[in-house]
Amino acid sequence: MSGGSAWTGAAVATVTAGYALVSRRLSTTAVSGPMVFAGFGVAIGPLGLDLLDLEHDAGPVLTLVEAALTLVLLTDAMSVRRRDLQVGGFLPGRLLGIGLPLTIGAGWLLAWPLLPGLTVWELALVGTILAPTDAALGKTAVSSPRVPPLVRSGLNVESGLNDGMALPFFLLFLAALPGTHASEEGVAGVFWRALVVSTVLGLAVGGFGGWLLSWSRGRGWVSGTWCQVFVLAVAAGSYTLAVVVDGSGFIAAWVAGFAFGVSQRRSTAPEPADEGADTARLAEQLAEFMASLSFLVFGAVLLGPALEHLDWRIVTYAVLSLTVVRMLPVAVSLIGSRLALPTVGYIGWFGPRGLASVVFGLLVVEEQHVPGVRLIGRVVAVTVALSILLHGMSAVFLANRYGAWHRRAAAARPHLREGTPEGNSGTR
């Protein structure tokens, strides 16, 4: 290990340990984990100590963020249950089926006048990269018991599924952009390998893997700890098999998560009685840790350089992306839902941009010979940074304010739509 790499490793270990020691205390404040890690990333990037940059560390950086997103996609898909989309499922159904496509379209159109010089497909990539939401950036907003369960569950399910649903748009727009590696295969080739073949592989690995685990459990052959390790193997297997056939490892992992979760829930095998009975616990904890490190990387290789090239167009687009581009499609998608205006506003505001946007942005920036990718990277960096700051700082305050409004409204109107019971999804 070189001296520079050793110093980088030591610095990352120090900030990780430091955050761990105060993580519970910070969870009740306006300071979030992504703020800490992204800020530290800027400090060790080219704008600060210059210990980490994309030009020299592209391989490890991309490996980390791709592994993080793979685990997040798989574990999010595993946790989605049918009742999440049946009991109170109108909310995520509207947000994903209507709101997500409208958000991509609105982001695409708004980028046109504000980001001159980008081609139509580069503009489409901007809209798509910044469409997925990340509940982790405003965790209190979707975990506070003050917020009605229907809203918490709806935002959780939306966040868990929209990054996977945005993937096909991202891959097809990237293939349509001349000069990218994906364009060499063409839109038809990407559609076939990334969407069709990767989906089939994900179903096979996830479904068969889930069946194998249930079969082994039924015979008492597998320990609780190794149940959790098995989930990591399913994530790695689905991703790498798709990459081998030039497909999308992300789509394969996402689909594998659905298939694995369904297979496990259909199983009648007893849960292991020993340590680690929660099958997905290790994968979820590892995904959370790797996502935190990904925000550190984001601060160093995307945000730091972007801060040196700020202009009013980029900042304006970032602000509008977090407000108009998110809130207007949400409002349209909830027409006729009978949800009150404060609820629509709360759902519209808490659409943070996070890990998926960071990974998509880095994958685009890696296409260094395409003229517009640097501008795309700066727009993504500033938008995600503003989201980390604004959504993180407002989560506790707005959750309390909205919760207080809901308590008063529910007392005055017993049949308030927001009081509809919901599924039992965990916080993502």
Buried (B, 14 or more C-beta within 10 A) or exposed (E): EEEBBEBBEEBBEEBBEEBEEEEEEBBEEBBBBBBBBBBBBBBBBBBBBEBBBBEEBBEEBBEBBBBBBBBBBBBBBBBBBEBBBEBBBBBBBBBBEBBBBBBBBBBBEBBEEBBEEBBEBBBBBBBBBBBBBBBBBBBBBBBBEBBBBBBBBBBBBBBBBBBBBBBBBBBBBBBBBEEBEBBEBEBEBBBBBBBEBBBBBBBBBBBBBBBBBBEBBEEEEBBBBBBBEBBBEBBBBBBBBBBEEBBBBBBBBBBBBBBBBBBBEEBEBEEBEEEBBEBBBBBBEBBBBBBBBBBBBBBBBBBBBBBEEEEEBBBEBBBBBBBBBBBBBBBEBBEEEEBBEBBBBBBBBBBBBBBBBBBBBBBBBBBEEBEBBBBBBBBBBBBBBBBBBBBBBBBBEBBBBBBEBBEEBBEEEEEBBBBBEBBEBEBB
